[in-house]
């Protein structure tokens, strides 16, 4: 039974065997002084946190923190880290990692001398053979400077960058700010003026002994109210028409605070335009999208008719006294009175919306897609601006290389000639007011495909089977001859996206066939 593979249009006999190599993963412990604090509150899981601020290691743990004592001939005399911030109850372990003797003394350097702190928190400790380690546990808040007496000198050290050997231990209470989110109302909710609704928020403090003490509710920079007891809420009453940017700010028992994401809320109002003689008053009215405008004083003699716009207003007929129009689109809408247009009886309604950021997301290709080098593919995106207009969508790959700039919907870019590698591709949208947003990246893998090899033909319980080499993420087609005794024509048997470097194909129909040819090829 012949077994063939296709490279382009060439059929080649199969040879070779498969040798698989496993992969071993390991985790190597970092020997440096990485300190983590464990928090446990209403859950059983543990949260580890490490903070590094401007070269100061902040060790958030009731634990032992290692400080190396360094320095010798031709070396700098230092403590590493020289500044460390710990919590009450923590211990410092000073370890001499050099061949030179040092000491750890609770003191400060002053000019050519040093001054012992009074009273000393600990007595000076000599670190030399055989004692190269010492510990001190700190129970009280405060700052504790220390020195190596023998190496605190004013003149530069030989071949050393640091002229002194000093250190500082700061004992402080750590505070993780609370988390807070507005749960009601939801973003883009609408109300009618005078609006009354309840703002609710969820707030928690991840510190072991922390507690949320206050949640404040804001509309922009204006404080609406606050609550000190969970569930946190505030009743907003009689809000006038307009857009409101609502936030909640939570404060904990140590003064830490954080602010929630913005929730945009629209309060619509009923506005009026009065007819005075042959004049609309006000002649130009600015409203918020969703507002209703009532035209009063028509008295059978006037119309409120759209001036060539998509907004029909009240039509071309007269009305007993008034008519109302609700404006749900942003823009300028002129209108006129048909009988008195020659008398310049005209007006305009200017409908405003909030200047919200546009949104954009890549719709194709899917995240994790794989292509072969030389393949041309299209990147597409969906961009929207609720109360504005999309000006452009720019497609970007790493190092801010622009693939394409599209100014018309549907937004897309053609990508070709990318060398092998991994490419996170994102889309940057800009609206007509220059506000921008960036999509989440879509990761695309470009590979140089490996040759297809057909391996290990064998008869099994499920029929004739064989393996073929593949590149994970690419699509492969297995074909078989339609009739015995001839390799052509071939018909598709299965199409799969490879998930390993070696794929297995079994032909359940092979038991009824005496002589069948097979081939495998890769789809573009």
C-alpha positions in Angstrom: 0.0 0.0 0.0 1.7 3.2 -1.1 2.0 6.1 1.3 2.8 9.5 -0.2 3.2 13.1 0.9 2.8 16.3 -1.2 5.3 19.1 -1.3 3.6 21.6 -3.6 2.5 19.4 -6.5 5.2 16.8 -6.0 4.4 13.3 -4.5 7.3 11.7 -2.6 7.6 8.3 -0.9 7.5 8.3 2.9 10.5 7.5 4.9 11.8 8.2 8.4 10.7 7.6 12.0 9.4 9.9 14.7 11.5 10.7 17.7 9.7 12.8 20.3 11.5 14.8 22.9 9.8 15.8 26.2 10.1 19.2 27.8 11.0 19.7 31.4 9.9 22.8 33.3 11.4 23.8 36.6 11.0 26.6 39.1 14.2 28.0 40.6 14.0 29.7 43.9 15.4 33.2 43.9 18.1 33.5 46.6 17.6 37.3 46.9 15.6 38.8 49.7 12.1 38.8 48.2 9.7 39.3 51.1 6.0 38.7 50.9 3.3 39.4 53.3 0.3 37.1 53.7 -3.1 38.5 54.2 -6.1 36.5 55.2 -9.5 38.1 55.7 -12.9 36.5 54.9 -11.4 34.0 52.6 -9.0 31.1 53.0 -6.6 32.1 50.2 -3.4 34.0 50.7 -2.4 37.2 49.0 1.4 37.9 48.5 2.6 41.4 47.9 6.0 42.9 47.2 6.5 46.6 46.8 9.7 48.4 45.6 9.7 52.2 45.7 12.7 54.2 44.5 15.3 51.7 45.5 13.7 51.1 48.9 12.6 47.5 49.5 9.2 47.5 51.3 8.9 44.1 53.0 5.2 43.5 53.7 5.5 40.7 56.2 5.8 39.8 59.8 8.9 37.8 59.0 12.7 37.8 58.8 14.3 40.2 56.2 17.8 39.6 55.0 20.3 42.4 54.7 23.7 41.6 53.2 26.8 43.2 54.7 29.3 43.7 51.9 32.8 45.1 51.5 36.4 44.1 51.3 39.7 44.9 49.6 38.9 46.8 46.4 35.1 46.6 47.1 32.4 49.0 48.2 31.4 48.8 51.9 27.6 48.7 51.8 24.5 47.3 53.4 22.2 45.8 50.7 19.5 47.0 50.8 20.7 50.0 52.6 17.1 51.3 53.2 14.4 48.8 54.2 10.9 49.4 55.4 9.3 46.7 57.6 6.3 46.2 59.7 6.1 46.0 63.5 7.3 42.5 64.7 9.6 42.0 61.7 13.2 40.8 62.1 16.3 42.0 60.3 18.9 39.4 59.6 22.3 41.0 58.8 24.6 38.5 57.0 28.3 39.2 56.3 28.9 38.0 52.8 32.5 39.3 52.6 35.8 38.1 54.0 36.2 41.4 55.9 35.0 41.9 59.5 32.1 44.4 60.0 29.8 45.6 62.7 26.2 46.7 62.9 25.8 49.6 65.4 22.7 51.6 66.1 24.3 55.0 65.4 24.6 57.8 62.8 27.6 59.3 61.0 28.4 63.0 61.7 31.4 64.4 59.8 34.5 62.5 60.7 32.9 60.8 63.7 29.8 58.8 64.5 27.2 59.3 67.2 25.6 56.4 69.1 21.8 56.7 69.4 20.6 57.0 72.9 19.4 54.8 74.2 20.6 52.3 71.5 17.9 49.9 70.3 20.5 47.2 70.2 24.1 47.0 71.3 26.8 47.1 68.6 27.4 43.6 67.1 30.6 42.4 65.5 30.2 40.3 62.3 33.5 38.4 61.8 34.5 34.7 61.9 33.0 32.7 63.3 29.9 34.9 63.8 28.8 36.2 60.5 25.0 36.6 61.1 22.9 38.6 63.6 19.2 39.4 64.1 17.2 42.2 65.7 13.4 42.2 66.0 11.7 45.6 65.8 8.5 46.0 67.8 8.1 49.8 67.8 7.3 52.2 65.0 10.1 54.6 64.0 13.3 55.1 62.0 16.5 53.3 63.1 19.7 54.4 61.4 22.7 52.2 61.8 26.4 52.1 60.6 29.4 49.9 60.4 31.7 51.8 62.7 34.9 50.6 61.2 33.9 51.6 57.7 32.2 55.0 58.2 34.9 57.2 56.8 34.9 60.6 55.1 37.6 60.0 52.5 36.7 57.9 49.5 37.3 54.2 49.8 39.9 52.6 47.5 38.2 51.5 44.3 34.8 52.1 45.9 31.9 54.1 44.7 30.3 54.6 48.1 32.3 56.5 50.7 30.3 55.3 53.8 28.7 52.2 55.1 25.3 53.3 56.6 21.8 51.8 56.6 18.3 52.6 57.8 15.5 50.5 59.1 12.0 52.1 59.0 9.2 50.4 61.0 5.9 51.5 59.6 2.3 50.4 59.3 1.4 49.4 55.8 -1.9 50.2 54.2 -3.4 48.9 51.0 -6.1 51.3 49.7 -9.6 50.0 49.6 -11.4 48.9 46.4 -14.6 50.5 45.4 -17.1 50.3 42.5 -20.4 51.9 41.7 -23.0 49.2 41.2 -26.0 51.4 40.6 -27.0 53.2 38.4 -25.4 51.5 35.4 -23.4 53.4 32.8 -25.5 55.4 30.3 -28.7 55.1 32.4 -31.4 57.7 31.7 -33.7 59.6 34.0 -36.2 62.5 33.7 -35.7 65.8 35.5 -36.2 66.4 38.3 -34.4 63.1 38.7 -34.3 61.0 41.9 -32.4 57.8 42.1 -30.2 55.8 44.5 -26.4 55.5 44.1 -25.0 52.2 45.5 -21.4 51.1 45.8 -19.4 48.1 46.9 -16.2 48.8 48.9 -13.8 46.5 50.6 -10.4 46.8 52.4 -7.9 44.0 51.7 -5.8 44.7 54.8 -6.1 42.1 57.6 -7.1 44.7 60.2 -8.4 47.3 57.7 -11.9 48.6 57.4 -13.8 50.9 55.1 -14.9 53.9 57.2 -16.6 56.1 54.6 -17.9 56.1 51.0 -18.5 59.4 49.3 -20.6 59.9 46.1 -19.7 62.5 43.6 -21.1 64.1 40.5 -18.0 65.4 38.7 -16.2 67.3 41.5 -19.4 68.0 43.5 -20.0 65.9 46.6 -23.5 64.5 46.6 -23.4 62.7 49.9 -21.7 59.9 51.9 -22.4 56.7 53.8 -20.4 55.0 56.6 -22.3 51.7 56.9 -22.4 48.9 54.3 -24.2 48.5 52.0 -23.1 52.0 50.9 -25.7 54.1 49.2 -27.0 57.7 48.8 -30.4 59.0 47.5 -29.9 61.7 44.9 -32.9 63.9 44.6 -34.2 66.6 42.2 -31.3 66.5 39.7 -31.7 68.9 36.9 -31.3 67.9 33.2 -27.9 67.1 31.8 -25.1 64.6 31.9 -23.6 63.5 35.2 -20.2 61.8 35.7 -20.8 59.8 38.9 -18.0 58.3 41.0 -17.6 56.7 44.5 -14.6 57.3 46.7 -13.9 54.9 49.6 -11.6 55.7 52.6 -10.2 53.2 55.1 -9.4 53.4 58.8 -5.8 54.5 58.0 -6.7 57.2 55.6 -6.1 55.3 52.4 -8.6 56.0 49.6 -9.5 55.1 46.1 -12.0 56.2 43.5 -14.3 54.1 41.3 -14.6 54.2 37.5 -16.9 56.8 36.1 -20.5 56.0 35.5 -22.2 58.4 33.0 -25.8 59.2 33.7 -28.2 61.2 31.5 -31.0 63.3 33.1 -33.5 64.4 30.4 -35.7 67.5 30.8 -38.7 69.0 29.2 -37.9 72.3 27.6 -40.2 74.9 26.0 -40.2 77.3 23.1 -42.8 80.1 23.1 -44.3 81.8 20.1 -44.3 85.6 20.6 -45.9 87.3 17.6 -43.9 86.0 14.6 -40.8 85.0 16.7 -39.8 81.7 18.3 -38.4 82.4 21.8 -35.7 81.4 22.4 -34.7 81.4 18.7 -31.8 79.0 19.4 -32.3 76.4 22.1 -29.5 74.1 23.4 -30.7 70.8 24.8 -29.3 67.4 25.8 -29.8 64.4 23.7 -33.1 62.7 24.8 -34.7 66.0 25.9 -38.2 66.9 24.9 -39.0 70.3 23.5 -42.6 71.7 23.7 -43.6 74.5 21.3 -46.3 76.6 22.8 -48.5 79.4 21.4 -49.1 78.0 17.9 -52.9 78.9 18.0 -53.7 77.6 14.5 -51.6 80.2 12.8 -48.1 78.7 13.0 -46.3 75.5 12.1 -43.0 74.1 13.4 -41.5 72.5 10.3 -38.1 71.0 9.9 -35.9 73.0 7.4 -34.6 70.2 5.2 -33.3 68.1 8.1 -34.0 64.6 9.1 -35.9 65.8 12.1 -39.6 66.4 11.1 -40.4 68.5 14.1 -44.2 69.0 14.2 -44.9 68.6 10.5 -46.4 71.1 8.0 -49.8 71.5 9.6 -51.0 73.9 12.2 -51.9 72.7 15.8 -54.4 73.8 18.4 -51.8 75.3 20.7 -48.7 73.2 21.1 -46.7 70.2 20.0 -43.8 68.3 21.5 -40.6 66.8 19.9 -38.1 64.5 21.6 -34.5 64.7 20.2 -32.6 61.5 20.3 -29.7 62.4 18.0 -26.8 64.8 18.4 -26.6 67.8 16.0 -28.1 71.1 14.9 -31.8 71.0 13.8 -33.2 74.2 12.1 -37.0 74.7 11.7 -39.4 77.4 10.5 -43.1 78.5 10.4 -44.4 77.9 6.9 -46.8 80.9 6.8 -44.3 83.3 8.3 -41.0 82.1 6.9 -40.8 85.3 4.8 -40.9 87.2 8.1 -37.8 85.2 9.3 -39.8 83.2 11.7 -37.1 80.5 12.1 -35.3 78.7 14.9 -32.9 76.0 15.7 -32.5 73.3 18.3 -28.9 72.4 19.2 -28.7 68.8 20.6 -25.6 68.1 22.7 -24.3 64.8 23.9 -21.4 63.9 26.3 -18.0 63.8 24.8 -17.3 60.2 25.7 -14.3 58.3 24.5 -14.9 56.1 21.4 -14.6 52.4 21.7 -12.8 49.9 19.4 -12.1 46.2 19.3 -10.4 43.9 16.7 -12.9 41.5 15.2 -10.5 39.5 13.1 -8.2 37.6 13.1 -9.0 35.8 16.4 -6.5 36.1 19.2 -3.8 33.3 18.9 -4.2 32.9 15.1 -1.2 31.4 13.3 -0.1 32.3 9.7 2.7 31.1 7.5 5.4 33.5 6.4 4.4 35.2 3.1 0.7 35.0 3.9 -1.5 38.0 3.4 -4.3 38.5 5.9 -6.8 41.2 6.9 -7.2 42.8 10.3 -10.7 44.2 10.9 -12.0 46.4 13.8 -15.4 47.6 15.1 -15.2 51.2 16.3 -18.1 53.2 17.7 -18.7 56.7 19.2 -22.0 57.0 21.0 -22.5 60.7 20.6 -19.8 61.7 18.2 -18.1 60.6 15.0 -15.2 58.3 14.3 -12.4 60.2 12.6 -9.9 57.3 12.0 -8.8 53.8 13.1 -5.1 53.1 13.1 -3.8 49.6 13.2 -0.6 49.2 15.1 1.9 46.3 15.7 4.8 46.3 18.1 7.2 49.3 18.5 4.3 51.5 17.4 4.6 50.6 13.7 1.5 51.7 11.8 0.1 49.0 9.6 -2.7 51.1 8.1 -4.8 54.2 8.8 -8.5 53.8 7.9 -11.0 56.7 7.9 -14.1 54.9 6.6 -16.2 52.1 8.0 -15.8 49.1 7.8 -12.3 49.6 9.3 -9.6 47.2 8.1 -6.0 46.8 7.2 -4.1 44.4 5.0 -1.0 42.7 6.5 1.6 41.0 4.5 5.3 40.1 4.4 5.7 39.8 8.2 8.8 37.8 9.2 8.4 34.9 11.6 7.6 36.0 15.1 4.9 36.9 17.5 2.9 40.1 16.8 0.4 41.7 19.2 -1.7 43.9 16.9 -4.0 46.6 18.3 -6.3 49.3 17.0 -6.2 53.0 18.0 -9.5 54.9 17.4 -9.7 58.7 17.3 -13.0 60.6 17.3 -13.8 64.1 15.8 -12.8 65.8 19.1 -9.4 64.0 19.2 -10.4 61.6 22.0 -8.7 58.2 21.6 -9.0 54.7 22.8 -6.9 51.6 22.2 -8.2 48.1 21.8 -7.0 45.0 23.6 -4.2 43.4 21.5 -4.8 40.4 19.3 -1.7 38.1 19.3 -0.8 36.8 15.9 1.9 34.2 15.3 3.9 34.1 12.0 5.9 30.9 11.4 8.2 29.5 8.8 6.4 26.2 8.1 8.3 23.0 8.4 8.2 20.3 5.7 5.4 17.8 5.9 6.6 14.2 6.6 4.4 11.2 6.7 5.6 8.7 9.4 4.9 5.4 11.0 2.3 3.7 8.7 0.6 0.8 10.5 -2.6 -1.2 10.6 -4.4 -0.8 13.9 -7.7 -1.6 15.5 -9.3 1.4 14.0 -7.9 0.7 10.5 -4.9 2.0 8.6 -3.2 4.9 10.3 -0.1 7.1 10.0 1.5 10.2 11.6 2.5 13.4 9.9 4.6 16.3 11.1 2.9 19.7 11.5 3.1 23.1 12.9 0.6 23.8 15.7 -1.9 26.4 14.7 -1.9 25.6 11.0 -4.6 23.8 9.1 -3.9 20.5 7.4 -5.9 18.4 4.9 -5.6 14.7 4.6 -6.7 13.2 1.3 -7.1 9.7 0.1 -7.5 8.2 -3.4 -11.1 7.7 -4.5 -10.6 4.2 -6.0 -8.2 1.3 -5.5 -5.4 0.8 -7.9 -4.9 4.5 -8.8 -3.5 7.4 -6.8 -5.9 9.9 -8.4 -8.3 11.4 -8.0 -7.8 12.3 -4.4 -10.8 13.2 -2.2 -10.6 15.1 1.2 -10.9 12.8 4.2 -10.3 15.2 7.1 -9.3 18.8 7.8 -7.9 19.8 11.2 -5.9 22.6 12.8 -2.8 21.0 14.2 -2.4 21.1 18.0 0.9 19.2 18.2 4.0 18.8 16.1 3.0 15.3 15.2 -0.6 14.5 14.2 -2.2 11.1 13.8 -4.7 10.1 11.1 -6.7 6.9 11.1 -8.8 5.8 8.1 -11.9 3.9 9.3 -12.7 2.9 5.7 -9.3 1.3 5.0 -10.6 -2.2 6.1 -12.8 -2.3 2.9 -10.0 -1.0 0.7 -7.1 -3.1 -0.6 -4.9 -0.4 -2.1 -5.3 3.2 -1.2 -3.0 6.2 -1.5 -2.9 9.1 0.9 -1.4 12.6 0.9 -1.3 15.6 3.3 -1.0 19.2 2.5 -1.2 22.5 4.4 -3.8 25.1 3.7 -2.7 28.7 3.3 
